[in-house]
Each structure stands twice: as C-alpha cells, then as structure tokens.
Amino acid sequence: MTHQRITVLKLLPCLFHFLHRKAQIARELHTRDLAKAKGGGRGQYLAKELDNNLRDMSALFNSYDITCIDNQCFTKLYKQLQVVCEDHIKAQIDQFREYPFLCVTLFLKKIDKCWQDHCRQMIMIRSIFLFLDRTYVLQNSMLPSVWDMGLELFRFYIISDMKVQSKTIDGILLLIEKERSGETVDRSLLRSLLSMLSDLQVWLRPFTQGMGKPTQWISCPIRSVNQSLAPTPAVPDYLHHVNKRLEEEADRVITYLDQSTQKPLIATVEKQLLGEHLTATLQKGLNHLLDENRIQDLCLLYQLFSRVRGGVLVWGYFLPGTKHTMVINPEKDKTMVQELLDFKDKVDHIIHVCFMKNEKFVNAMKEAFETFINKRTNKPAELIAKHVDWKLRAGNKEATDEELEKMLDKIMIIFRFIYGKDVFEAFYKKDLAKRLLVGKSASVDAEKSMLSKLKHECGAAFTSKLEGMFKDMELSKDIMVQFKQCQNLPGNIELTVNILTMGYWPTYVPMEVHLLPEMVRLQEIFKTFYLGKHSGRKLQWQSTLGHCVLKAEFKEGKKELQVSLFQTLVLLMFNEGEEFTLEEIKLATGIEDGELRRTLQSLACGKARVIHKVPKSKDVEDGDKFSCNDDFKHKLFRIKINQIQMKETVEEQASTTERVYQDRQYQIDAAIVRIMKMRKTLSHNLLVSEVYNQLKFPVKPADLKKRIESLIDRDYMERDKENPNQYNYVA
C-alpha cells in the first residue's frame, strides 16, 4: 500500500466517531442486560461490530504516517483522547450500581469481564496511538502513558467506587474462605481479579484500613476455619491439620495470589495456627509424643515449631515437666538413674533423627535436664553414685567390657547435670572403698577408667583422694610381699593387711572386739614389721572392714565360708561348744549389740544357714539360742555369706550426708575469708554474689548468712560500725 501523509487533526473526527459508536454499543448491550435479555443475535452482532471497528481503526491508523506540525496538535489530541476514554469508562459504572442484589460469583464475573474488555480495548488504542505514546508522552514526564492513563481511569471510576470496591474485595475473601472450608471455587476468576487489583495498585488502600497488613485480610478466614476443628484435638491430629493448612496456603500463593504476599501470608498463618497455640500444644502433647516415641509426629512438630520465633526455646521449658516426677517421687529411687539414662538416650535419638541435631535443641535439652534433675537436692547425686557401684561390682555380669565402658560414658553425661557433685564424691568414695577392700570390683581397668572420666570432668582435686585409695591398695600388695618374705608366720592362718591412709578413705568408727589369741599375735607381728620400716606412724585396726575365709566340715563334706570378721568370731565359738545364747556370744566376742544381731541374722536366717536359731524367726531377740547346723548343704564349695555390715544403713546415709554438709561449711568459710582478705571491705550483697560465683554447689541464703555470723563471732571479720550491711576484714 502506498503510504500517504495526513495530519492528525483530520483523523480525530474518525477516531471520535469510532469511540462514540463504541459507547453506543456498550449502552445498548447494557440496556438489553437490564431488560434481562439472554444476549441473542443482536447482542452478538453489536459485539462483533465493535471488534470489527477496532480492527478497521487500527488498520486505518497503521496505514498512515502520522506527523504533527507542532506540540499543540499532540496536546489537543492527548486531551481529547483522555476525555473520550473517561466518558466511556464512566458509562461502565452504572451496570454495577444497578445490580445491588446480584450474587457474589456473578458480580465478580461481571467485574472480571469489564476488566478484560477494558484491557483489550486499551491495548488496541495504545497500538493506534503508538506514535503519540512514544514521542509526545515520553517527552513529557508529567503525562502518563496511554496504558497507564487507562489504568488510572479504571481505578478512579470503577474500583475506587466504595460499593464496587467493597463488594469486590468481600467477594474475593468470601471465595477464599469457601475454598479453605473445602468448597470448590473458580480459581481462574480469583487469579484474574487479584491480578487486576495488583495491576491497579489498590492493595494498600483498602486492605490496610484497620488491618495493618494486606495478608491479614486474606488470611483472616484461617481463624474461623481453625476454630471449626474439634475444640480439643489430639496433638498429632492438630499438627497434621496445621501442616495441611500451610501447604494449602503455599499452593494458593502459587496459583492465584500475588507472590509479594507469600511471606507475610505464611507468617500470619504460622502465628494464628502455631504461635498462638505453641504453649498449649507442647504442654498437652510433648509428654505423650515422647512416651510413645512418635518419631514421625515429632519430626513434624520440629518442622512446624522451628518456623515460629522462640519455638525451640519454649520446647526446652516443657521438657522438665515431662519427666520431673521420676526425680521427685521417692518411690522411684530404685529405678531413677536407669530411667534417666533411657530417657536421655531417647531424647538424643529424637534430636538426631527428628530435630536434625539442631544446636538450639541440644542446648535446650541440656538446660532442661539440669533443671529437673536438680529438683530434688542431693538425692540424684547419691543415687547416681550407687548406680555406678552396682555396675562396677564383681557380681554384675550383665555387660561386657565394651558395654560397661559405654554405660559409664552415659552415666557421666547425667553426672554433668547434677549440682551436688561433692555428694556424689562422698558416696562414690564410700562404695569404692567397699569394692576395693572386699574384692568386689568387677574390673580394675573399669575402675580406673571411671576415675579418669571423673578427673577429666571435675579436675585433679576432685579425684585426688580416690587416686590415693588405689595407691594404698597397690602399696599394700608390695608390703605384704615383703612381709611374707621376711616373716615366718606361726600356725596355719594366712594374714593379708591393707594399709589405708586416713585422709584418703572414708571415716570409719573403730570398734573394739575380742579377737582370738592367734589373731592378736599376727597383728603384733605385722605391727612390729611395719613400724620398723615406717617409724613415726600409727596403726589403727579397723575390725569392721575385716573379712575371712573359714574352712568348715559338715556331714556333707568340707566347705569354705567367705564371711566378715564379725561372722568369723561367731562361727569360731562353735569349735568350743554346741549351743550359745545371744548374751553369751555378745560377751565372748565384744561385738556391739546391733551389729551382733545383724551378724547372727545373716548366719541363721539368710539363704546359707550355717547355724540354727531357737526359736525360729526372722529377727534376733534376747534369749535366743544358737547352735551349729551340722546338716548344712550347699552345691558350691566356697560359699559367700552376705556381709550385713557392708550394707548401707539409714544411719550411714545420714552420716555421709552430714560429712558432706560439714565439708561444705568449711568450703564456704574458706571462700568468705579468701574474698574478704582480698577486698578488705565489702557490702553484704556483693559478698554473697562473689561467694556464689566461687562455690560449686548450691547454698541457701540462710545457710550462707549463718556462716558469715560464725566468722564474725570468730573474729575473722566484723560489721562496719556505721553501716551494718557492710563487712570489714579483720587481719
């Protein structure tokens, strides 16, 4: 086609005629809609005519090279184009105002159709006025492009209308709420409408009024949907419900929501479904999930609550509440340590598998264990020491050396959490002494391994006395080798002596008993030998720790009895007579009354009854008579009779605890004096604070105050005369 030149003013009447005709067609279509016409042939003809006119106009304008004499022509053209478009868009609003009772879906479809038509028409107009748009408009920065002008007019006259806007937004929210409730909705319609709102940039104005964030309008139906769930759902069911909701919201963002809404929308969902129910969910369900070892549900719990700020830390607060009963309940003392070890293994497995070794969870677990293990002062430390003793005894054949080593490692992990490590040390030392002295230790290597672990954990000062006990046992062996090489012992009694350094070993109350002359003679021989090599030392015999192996003859044959020294003295009496009363045995042996009754009870009422008691009963009473059981039978040749004196009594426990308390007082006094000597003058609060920093065990403020008063009475420090809350060091 031959290009012709024509001024733009000559084309304006043609364009305006086209736009005028377009408006007439729109009004006629609107009139037919109001008359509830079904859109027959006439409506189809009008729409077809409109599209044909658009194509003809585009072809007409594209066939000319439009030029302009001056900018006034372009200015007039732009203004007249804006007026014509404005008049046309104004005519569209009536069709929405005149449908007040139209259902939501039909209304939204009508808005969407109007928007789609507008976009198609503006694209055509922009192509018609492409030269105007790319020259005159670009040179004038204050003027919007033809496309932006169309958007602004549609926004101003259609969407900014309060009734239209309100019904549009409410309709969108209603469809989203229906979909969240499980109903099927037209997602393509939602995608188109939300894209329209985004293109028109009307998110902030309507969505922030009273709501703060646009996504709160979109996500507000979540609350009602969430409340439709059972009032008190099981925690696993609720977790799966929340996970499903999050997946659905993520799918909505991909399908029809604007991508910019993803982060605040998901954050709102997490807050309403997780953040507001975090405490209740953990309080109600954590214990249940841990007890039943619900690995998959715990994985889901971690995945969900790790999305919530502070979810990991809150988990740590609720862990103590799940298992504190195993510590504070005295009825569970026998199984407490094993339950703690099993629970720790379970939690470690959960953190490894479910919580991806999250460092925050690991720290929360440590704090939780430290909290609930120390709910009961000192008792866990005592029971852990007893558990170690049980594992290291020679009679414990439940584990191999490797399994025993792993068990000790696990016990040390629990040991780190306890505050009263000095209590553990006191009971461990007492039990270790029993194992070493009576040969009940399962393995010397295991004992030294445990000692090495304690030294690594608490330092050399903590294990110095324990190491001294092992040194004493080794030195005693060397001394006995020298003793037997240098001395010819009289009689057929073999003597073995353990030399114990008093400062290393637990405190034992000496008990004077009536030994046999042969025993006394051997003691004197050894005393002379030892003091000859170590002058200036003093030996004190501890009869309560002695044990013997007796050779006995019964009707069935010969047996060897492994018994304590007190049991030995009682049994040897039956070499001199057939029957003795309780009083006669007490007079002959010199054993303390309570200890003697327990000794006779072990010999006459236990599993290995080597003597008879008349009358038969479980307890030993005044006037009871005892005789040798010549008919004693046993399948073993060497028989170990339970050593009652080695069993811990309530009095021994109280005595051990009291010694720990006394040692703590000395440590408190030393810490106070050390601080005051360095600081000279110090207020009460600062002194208490520094003492707490130095001590490695918990102290009540009242006990600390008593120690301060004691030091004042002993003139180590004094109160300031002008300020009673301040102390001065006394040199």
C-alpha positions in Angstrom: 0.0 0.0 0.0 1.3 3.5 -0.9 1.9 5.5 2.3 0.1 8.8 2.4 0.6 11.7 4.7 -2.3 13.2 6.6 -2.4 15.5 9.6 -3.6 14.0 12.9 -6.3 16.6 13.2 -8.1 15.2 10.1 -8.1 11.7 11.8 -9.6 12.8 15.1 -13.2 13.0 13.9 -12.9 9.4 12.6 -11.5 8.2 16.0 -14.1 10.1 18.0 -16.8 8.7 15.8 -15.4 5.2 16.5 -15.3 5.8 20.2 -18.8 7.4 20.2 -20.1 4.4 18.3 -18.3 2.1 20.8 -20.0 3.8 23.7 -23.4 3.5 22.0 -22.9 -0.2 21.5 -21.9 -0.6 25.2 -25.0 1.3 26.3 -27.2 -0.8 24.1 -25.7 -4.0 25.4 -26.2 -2.7 28.9 -29.9 -1.8 28.2 -30.5 -5.3 26.9 -29.0 -6.7 30.1 -31.2 -4.6 32.2 -34.2 -6.0 30.3 -32.9 -9.4 31.2 -32.3 -10.3 27.6 -30.5 -13.5 27.0 -28.0 -11.9 24.6 -29.4 -13.2 21.3 -28.4 -12.3 17.8 -28.5 -8.5 18.2 -26.1 -8.6 21.1 -23.7 -10.8 19.3 -23.9 -8.6 16.2 -23.1 -5.5 18.3 -20.1 -7.1 19.9 -18.9 -8.3 16.6 -19.4 -4.8 15.1 -17.3 -3.3 18.0 -14.4 -5.7 17.4 -14.5 -5.1 13.6 -14.5 -1.3 14.2 -11.4 -1.7 16.4 -9.6 -3.7 13.8 -10.6 -1.4 11.0 -9.5 1.7 13.0 -6.1 0.0 13.8 -5.6 -0.8 10.1 -6.6 2.7 9.1 -4.1 4.4 11.5 -1.3 1.9 10.8 -1.6 2.7 7.0 -0.7 6.4 7.5 2.5 8.1 8.6 1.1 10.4 11.2 3.0 13.6 11.7 2.3 16.7 13.5 3.1 20.3 12.8 3.6 21.3 16.4 3.1 20.1 20.0 -0.2 21.9 20.3 -1.7 19.3 18.0 -0.4 16.4 20.1 -1.6 18.1 23.3 -5.0 18.6 21.9 -5.1 15.0 20.6 -4.0 13.6 24.0 -6.5 15.6 25.9 -9.4 14.7 23.6 -8.3 11.0 23.8 -8.3 11.2 27.6 -11.8 12.8 27.6 -13.3 10.2 25.3 -11.8 7.3 27.3 -13.0 8.9 30.5 -16.6 9.3 29.2 -16.6 5.7 28.1 -15.3 4.3 31.4 -17.8 6.5 33.3 -20.6 4.8 31.4 -19.4 1.4 32.7 -20.0 2.0 36.4 -23.8 2.1 36.1 -24.0 -1.6 35.3 -22.5 -2.4 38.7 -24.5 0.1 40.8 -27.8 -1.2 39.3 -27.2 -4.8 40.5 -27.3 -4.4 44.3 -28.7 -7.9 44.9 -26.5 -9.8 42.3 -24.8 -12.9 43.8 -21.2 -12.7 44.6 -19.9 -15.0 41.9 -21.9 -13.3 39.1 -20.8 -9.9 40.4 -17.2 -10.9 40.3 -17.5 -12.4 36.9 -19.1 -9.1 35.7 -16.2 -7.1 37.1 -13.7 -9.5 35.6 -15.4 -9.3 32.1 -15.4 -5.5 32.4 -11.7 -5.5 33.3 -10.8 -7.9 30.5 -12.7 -5.8 27.9 -11.0 -2.7 29.2 -7.6 -4.2 28.9 -8.2 -5.4 25.3 -9.6 -2.1 24.3 -6.7 -0.1 25.8 -4.2 -2.4 24.1 -5.9 -1.6 20.8 -6.0 2.2 21.5 -2.3 2.1 22.5 -1.4 0.5 19.3 -3.4 3.1 17.4 -1.7 5.9 19.2 1.7 4.3 19.3 3.4 7.2 17.7 1.8 9.6 20.2 2.7 7.3 23.1 6.4 7.0 22.1 7.1 10.6 21.2 5.0 13.2 22.8 4.2 11.3 26.0 7.8 10.2 26.5 8.9 13.9 26.1 6.5 15.0 28.8 7.4 13.2 32.1 4.3 14.5 33.9 2.0 12.7 31.5 1.1 9.0 32.0 1.3 6.7 29.0 -1.8 5.7 27.2 -1.9 2.4 29.0 -1.3 4.0 32.5 -3.9 6.6 31.7 -6.4 3.8 31.0 -5.5 2.0 34.3 -5.8 5.3 36.3 -9.3 6.0 34.8 -10.5 2.4 35.5 -9.1 2.6 39.1 -10.7 6.0 39.7 -14.1 5.4 38.2 -14.7 1.7 38.8 -12.5 0.2 41.5 -12.4 3.3 43.7 -16.2 3.4 43.9 -16.8 2.3 47.5 -19.7 0.0 46.7 -17.9 -1.7 43.9 -14.6 -1.9 45.8 -16.2 -3.3 49.0 -18.3 -5.9 47.1 -15.3 -6.9 45.0 -12.9 -7.4 48.0 -15.6 -9.0 50.2 -16.4 -11.4 47.3 -12.7 -12.3 46.9 -12.4 -13.0 50.6 -15.6 -15.0 50.6 -14.4 -17.2 47.8 -11.1 -17.8 49.5 -12.9 -18.6 52.7 -15.1 -21.1 50.9 -12.1 -22.8 49.4 -10.5 -23.0 52.8 -13.7 -24.6 54.1 -13.4 -27.3 51.4 -15.7 -26.0 48.7 -14.7 -25.8 45.0 -14.3 -22.3 43.6 -13.3 -20.7 40.3 -9.5 -20.3 40.8 -9.0 -18.7 37.4 -11.6 -16.0 38.3 -9.7 -15.3 41.6 -6.4 -15.2 39.8 -7.7 -12.7 37.2 -9.3 -10.4 39.9 -6.3 -10.5 42.2 -4.1 -9.7 39.2 -6.4 -6.8 38.4 -6.1 -5.4 42.0 -2.3 -5.8 41.8 -2.1 -4.0 38.4 -4.3 -1.2 39.7 -2.2 -1.0 42.9 -5.2 -0.9 45.1 -3.8 -3.4 47.7 -2.6 -0.9 50.2 -5.6 1.4 50.4 -8.5 -1.0 51.0 -6.5 -3.8 52.6 -4.8 -1.8 55.3 -7.8 0.0 56.7 -8.0 -1.3 60.2 -6.0 -4.4 59.4 -2.4 -3.4 59.3 -1.3 -5.8 56.5 -2.9 -6.8 53.3 -2.4 -10.5 54.0 -4.4 -10.2 57.3 -7.5 -9.6 55.2 -6.7 -12.6 53.0 -5.7 -14.8 55.9 -8.4 -13.8 58.4 -10.7 -16.7 57.4 -8.0 -19.0 58.7 -9.1 -18.2 62.3 -12.7 -19.4 61.7 -11.5 -22.4 59.7 -9.1 -23.3 62.5 -11.9 -22.9 65.1 -14.0 -25.3 63.2 -11.6 -28.1 64.2 -12.6 -30.1 67.3 -12.3 -28.0 70.4 -9.6 -30.2 71.9 -8.0 -32.2 69.1 -5.2 -34.7 69.8 -1.8 -33.0 69.3 -0.8 -35.3 66.3 -4.1 -34.6 64.6 -3.6 -30.8 65.1 -0.1 -30.9 63.8 -1.2 -32.7 60.6 -4.1 -30.1 60.3 -1.6 -27.2 60.6 0.7 -28.8 58.0 -2.1 -29.3 55.6 -3.2 -25.6 56.0 0.3 -24.4 55.4 0.6 -26.5 52.2 -2.8 -25.2 51.0 -1.8 -21.5 51.6 1.5 -22.1 49.7 -0.5 -23.6 46.8 -2.8 -20.5 46.8 0.2 -18.2 46.5 1.4 -20.2 43.5 -2.0 -20.5 41.9 -3.6 -17.1 42.2 -2.2 -14.9 45.0 0.4 -12.3 44.4 4.0 -13.5 45.1 4.6 -10.5 47.3 2.0 -11.8 49.7 3.7 -15.1 50.3 6.0 -14.2 53.2 3.5 -12.1 55.3 0.7 -14.6 54.5 2.6 -17.6 55.7 3.8 -15.7 58.7 0.2 -14.8 59.6 -0.8 -18.5 59.2 2.1 -19.6 61.4 1.2 -17.0 64.0 -2.5 -18.0 64.2 -2.2 -21.7 63.9 1.2 -22.2 65.7 2.3 -19.2 67.6 -0.9 -18.7 69.5 -1.1 -22.5 70.3 2.6 -23.1 71.0 2.4 -23.4 74.8 -0.8 -25.4 74.9 0.4 -27.8 72.2 3.7 -28.6 74.0 2.1 -28.7 77.4 -0.5 -31.1 76.2 1.3 -33.2 73.7 5.1 -33.3 74.2 5.0 -35.8 77.1 2.7 -38.1 75.1 4.8 -38.0 72.0 8.0 -38.7 73.9 6.5 -41.6 75.9 5.1 -43.3 72.8 8.3 -42.5 70.8 6.2 -41.0 67.9 9.1 -40.2 65.6 7.2 -39.0 62.6 4.9 -36.8 64.7 8.0 -35.4 66.5 9.6 -34.7 63.1 6.5 -32.8 62.1 6.5 -31.0 65.4 10.0 -29.8 64.8 9.3 -28.7 61.2 6.4 -26.7 62.3 7.6 -25.1 65.5 11.0 -24.3 64.1 9.1 -21.8 61.9 7.9 -19.9 64.9 10.1 -17.5 66.7 11.1 -18.9 70.1 9.6 -22.3 69.4 12.8 -24.1 70.2 13.4 -22.3 73.5 9.8 -23.0 74.6 10.3 -26.7 73.9 13.2 -26.6 76.4 10.9 -25.2 79.1 8.4 -28.0 78.8 10.9 -30.9 78.7 11.5 -30.7 82.5 7.8 -31.0 83.2 7.5 -34.3 81.3 9.9 -36.3 83.5 10.4 -34.4 86.8 8.2 -37.0 88.5 10.9 -39.7 88.1 13.2 -37.4 90.2 10.9 -36.0 92.9 9.0 -39.3 93.6 10.8 -41.3 96.3 9.1 -44.5 95.2 11.1 -44.4 92.0 14.5 -44.1 93.7 15.5 -47.7 92.7 14.9 -47.1 89.0 15.5 -43.3 88.8 19.0 -43.4 87.3 18.2 -46.1 84.7 15.0 -44.2 83.7 17.1 -41.0 83.3 19.6 -42.9 81.2 16.9 -44.4 79.0 15.1 -41.0 78.7 18.4 -39.3 77.7 19.0 -41.9 75.0 15.5 -41.4 73.7 15.9 -37.6 73.6 19.3 -37.9 71.9 17.8 -40.1 69.3 14.9 -37.7 68.7 17.3 -34.7 68.4 19.4 -36.7 66.0 16.6 -38.1 63.8 13.7 -35.6 64.3 15.4 -32.3 65.1 18.4 -32.6 62.7 20.9 -32.1 65.5 19.7 -28.5 65.9 22.1 -26.8 68.3 19.3 -24.8 69.9 17.5 -28.0 70.7 20.7 -29.6 72.1 21.2 -26.6 74.4 17.6 -26.6 75.4 17.8 -30.3 76.3 20.9 -29.7 78.4 19.2 -26.9 80.3 16.1 -28.9 80.8 17.9 -31.9 82.2 19.9 -29.7 84.5 16.7 -28.2 85.8 14.6 -31.2 86.5 17.5 -33.5 87.8 18.2 -30.9 90.5 14.5 -30.6 91.5 15.5 -32.8 94.4 18.6 -31.7 96.2 21.5 -34.2 96.6 19.4 -37.4 96.1 20.1 -37.8 92.4 23.9 -37.4 93.1 23.7 -40.1 95.7 21.7 -42.5 93.5 24.0 -42.0 90.6 26.9 -43.0 92.8 25.0 -46.1 93.9 24.2 -46.9 90.3 27.9 -46.8 89.3 28.7 -49.0 92.3 26.1 -51.6 91.1 27.6 -51.5 87.6 31.2 -51.9 88.8 30.6 -54.8 91.3 32.1 -58.1 90.5 28.7 -59.8 90.6 27.4 -57.7 87.8 27.7 -60.0 84.7 25.1 -58.1 82.6 27.6 -56.3 80.4 30.8 -56.9 78.5 33.8 -54.6 79.0 32.8 -52.5 75.9 29.2 -52.3 77.1 30.3 -51.3 80.6 32.5 -48.6 79.1 29.6 -47.2 77.1 27.4 -47.3 80.2 30.0 -45.3 82.2 30.1 -42.7 79.4 26.3 -42.3 79.6 26.4 -42.0 83.4 29.0 -39.3 83.1 26.6 -37.3 80.8 24.0 -37.4 83.5 26.7 -36.7 86.1 27.4 -33.3 84.4 23.9 -32.1 85.1 23.9 -32.5 88.9 24.8 -29.7 91.2 25.8 -31.8 94.3 29.0 -33.3 92.9 30.5 -33.4 96.3 27.6 -35.6 97.4 28.4 -37.9 94.6 32.1 -37.9 95.5 31.3 -38.9 99.2 29.0 -41.8 98.3 31.2 -42.9 95.4 34.3 -43.0 97.7 32.4 -45.0 100.3 31.2 -47.6 97.8 34.6 -47.7 96.1 36.2 -48.4 99.4 33.9 -51.4 99.9 34.7 -52.7 96.4 38.4 -52.4 96.9 38.6 -53.8 100.4 36.4 -56.9 100.0 37.5 -57.6 96.4 34.1 -56.9 94.8 35.3 -54.8 91.9 34.4 -56.1 88.5 37.5 -54.8 86.8 40.4 -52.7 87.9 40.5 -51.3 84.3 36.9 -50.2 84.6 37.5 -48.6 88.0 40.5 -46.6 86.7 38.5 -45.7 83.5 35.8 -44.2 85.7 38.3 -42.4 87.8 39.9 -40.9 84.6 36.5 -39.7 83.4 35.8 -38.0 86.8 39.2 -36.4 86.7 38.7 -35.1 83.2 35.2 -33.7 84.2 35.9 -32.3 87.6 39.7 -31.8 87.8 42.5 -33.4 89.7 41.4 -32.1 93.1 38.1 -34.0 92.8 39.8 -37.4 92.3 43.0 -36.9 94.4 41.6 -38.9 97.4 40.2 -41.6 95.1 43.5 -42.0 93.3 45.1 -42.2 96.8 42.9 -45.2 97.6 44.2 -47.1 94.6 47.8 -46.2 95.5 47.2 -47.6 99.0 45.9 -50.9 97.6 49.0 -51.2 95.3 51.4 -50.3 98.1 49.7 -52.8 100.5 50.3 -55.6 98.0 54.0 -54.7 97.9 54.2 -54.5 101.7 52.5 -57.9 102.1 55.0 -59.5 99.6 57.9 -58.1 101.8 56.1 -59.2 105.0 55.7 -62.8 103.9 59.3 -63.0 102.7 60.7 -61.7 106.0 58.4 -63.4 108.5 57.7 -67.0 109.3 54.0 -66.8 110.5 53.0 -69.2 113.3 50.1 -71.5 112.8 48.0 -72.1 109.7 46.4 -68.7 109.4 47.2 -66.6 106.4 47.2 -62.8 107.0 46.6 -60.1 104.5 46.7 -56.4 105.6 45.6 -53.3 103.7 47.3 -50.1 104.8 44.9 -47.3 104.4 45.9 -43.6 104.6 43.3 -42.0 106.8 42.9 -38.8 104.7 42.1 -40.8 101.5 39.5 -43.2 102.8 36.0 -42.7 104.3 35.9 -42.2 108.1 35.2 -45.4 109.9 34.3 -45.7 113.6 36.7 -48.1 115.3 35.1 -51.0 117.2 37.0 -53.0 119.8 36.2 -56.7 119.6 37.7 -59.8 121.3 39.9 -61.5 118.8 41.4 -64.9 119.1 44.9 -65.1 120.6 46.3 -66.3 117.2 44.8 -63.2 115.5 46.2 -60.9 118.1 49.6 -62.4 117.8 49.6 -62.0 114.0 48.6 -58.3 114.4 51.5 -57.7 116.7 54.0 -59.4 114.4 52.8 -57.2 111.5 52.8 -54.0 113.6 56.4 -54.6 114.6 57.3 -55.3 110.9 55.6 -52.2 109.5 56.7 -49.7 112.2 60.2 -51.0 111.8 60.1 -49.8 108.2 58.0 -46.7 108.8 58.8 -45.1 112.1 56.6 -42.4 113.5 53.4 -43.8 112.0 50.4 -45.1 113.9 48.4 -48.2 113.0 44.7 -48.4 113.9 43.0 -51.7 113.2 39.5 -51.5 111.6 37.7 -54.6 112.6 34.5 -53.5 110.8 36.3 -53.9 107.4 37.9 -57.3 108.1 36.8 -60.5 106.3 38.0 -64.1 106.4 37.8 -67.4 104.6 36.9 -70.3 107.0 37.4 -74.0 106.4 34.4 -75.9 107.8 33.5 -79.5 108.0 29.8 -80.6 107.7 28.3 -84.0 107.4 28.1 -83.5 103.6 31.8 -82.7 103.5 34.2 -79.8 103.6 33.2 -76.2 102.6 34.9 -72.8 102.6 32.9 -69.9 104.0 33.7 -66.4 102.9 32.5 -64.2 105.8 33.2 -61.0 107.6 35.4 -60.7 110.7 32.3 -60.5 113.0 30.8 -63.6 111.4 34.1 -65.3 111.8 34.3 -64.6 115.6 30.7 -66.0 116.0 31.3 -69.2 114.0 34.7 -70.0 115.7 32.8 -70.1 119.0 31.1 -73.3 117.9 34.5 -75.0 118.0 34.3 -74.6 121.8 30.7 -75.5 122.4 27.4 -76.8 120.9 25.0 -74.0 121.8 25.2 -70.4 123.0 22.7 -67.7 123.8 22.7 -64.2 122.4 24.1 -62.8 125.6 26.9 -65.4 125.8 28.0 -64.6 122.2 27.9 -60.9 122.9 30.1 -61.3 126.0 32.6 -63.6 124.3 33.0 -61.5 121.1 32.6 -58.0 122.4 30.6 -57.1 119.2 28.2 -54.1 119.5 24.6 -55.3 120.1 23.0 -54.0 116.9 25.9 -55.3 114.8 25.8 -58.7 116.5 22.1 -59.1 115.9 22.6 -58.4 112.2 25.5 -60.8 112.1 23.6 -63.7 113.7 20.6 -62.9 111.4 22.8 -63.3 108.4 24.1 -66.7 109.6 20.9 -68.1 110.9 18.1 -66.5 108.8 19.7 -66.0 105.4 20.0 -68.3 102.4 23.1 -70.1 103.7 22.0 -71.1 107.3 25.2 -72.5 108.8 23.7 -72.2 112.4 20.3 -72.9 113.9 18.3 -70.4 115.9 15.7 -71.2 118.6 13.0 -70.1 118.4 12.8 -69.8 114.6 12.0 -66.2 113.4 13.3 -63.6 111.1 14.6 -61.3 113.9 17.1 -62.0 116.6 15.6 -61.4 120.1 17.0 -61.5 123.6 17.3 -65.1 125.0 17.6 -66.7 121.5 19.8 -69.7 121.4 22.2 -70.7 118.5 23.8 -74.0 117.6 25.9 -75.2 114.6 24.0 -76.7 111.7 25.9 -79.9 111.0 23.4 -80.9 108.3 24.2 -77.7 106.2 24.2 -78.5 102.5 25.2 -76.3 99.5 26.0 -77.1 95.9 29.1 -74.7 95.9 32.3 -75.5 97.7 33.1 -71.8 98.5 30.0 -70.1 99.9 29.8 -66.3 100.3 27.5 -65.4 103.1 26.1 -61.9 102.8 28.1 -59.4 104.8 25.4 -57.5 106.6 27.9 -54.9 107.9 28.7 -53.9 104.3 25.1 -53.0 103.6 24.4 -49.3 104.0 22.0 -48.4 106.8 19.9 -45.3 107.1 22.3 -44.1 109.8 25.3 -44.5 107.4 23.5 -42.5 104.7 22.7 -39.7 107.2 26.3 -39.8 108.4 27.7 -39.5 104.9 25.3 -36.6 104.1 26.3 -34.9 107.3 30.0 -35.2 106.5 29.3 -33.6 103.1 27.4 -30.8 104.8 30.4 -30.2 107.2 32.8 -30.1 104.3 30.6 -27.6 102.5 30.7 -25.4 105.6 34.5 -25.4 105.6 34.5 -24.5 101.9 32.0 -21.7 102.5 34.1 -20.3 105.3 37.3 -20.5 103.2 35.6 -18.7 100.3 34.3 -15.9 102.5 37.7 -15.4 104.2 39.5 -15.5 100.9 37.2 -12.9 99.4 37.3 -10.6 102.4 41.1 -10.8 102.7 41.4 -9.6 99.1 38.7 -7.0 99.1 39.1 -5.8 102.8 35.7 -4.1 102.8 32.6 -5.4 101.1 28.8 -5.0 101.3 26.6 -7.9 102.1 25.1 -8.3 98.7 28.4 -8.2 96.9 29.9 -10.7 99.3 27.1 -13.1 98.8 27.3 -12.7 95.0 31.1 -13.4 94.9 30.7 -16.4 97.2 28.1 -17.9 94.9 30.5 -17.5 92.0 33.2 -19.4 93.7 31.2 -22.3 95.1 30.5 -25.4 93.0 27.4 -26.5 95.0 24.1 -24.8 95.8 23.8 -22.9 99.1 20.7 -21.5 100.7 21.0 -17.8 101.6 20.0 -18.6 105.2 23.0 -21.1 105.5 25.3 -18.5 104.0 24.2 -15.9 106.5 24.9 -18.3 109.3 28.5 -18.9 108.1 29.0 -15.1 107.9 27.8 -14.7 111.5 30.1 -17.6 112.6 33.1 -15.9 111.1 32.1 -12.6 112.8 31.9 -14.5 116.1 35.4 -16.0 115.5 36.8 -12.5 114.7 37.7 -13.2 111.0 35.6 -10.2 110.0 33.4 -7.6 111.6 30.4 -5.4 110.7 31.0 -1.8 109.9 30.0 0.4 112.8 28.3 3.0 110.6 26.8 0.6 108.0 25.5 -2.8 109.3 25.2 -4.1 105.8 29.0 -3.8 105.2 31.7 -6.0 106.4 35.4 -5.3 107.2 38.2 -7.9 107.2 40.0 -8.4 110.5 43.7 -9.0 109.9 
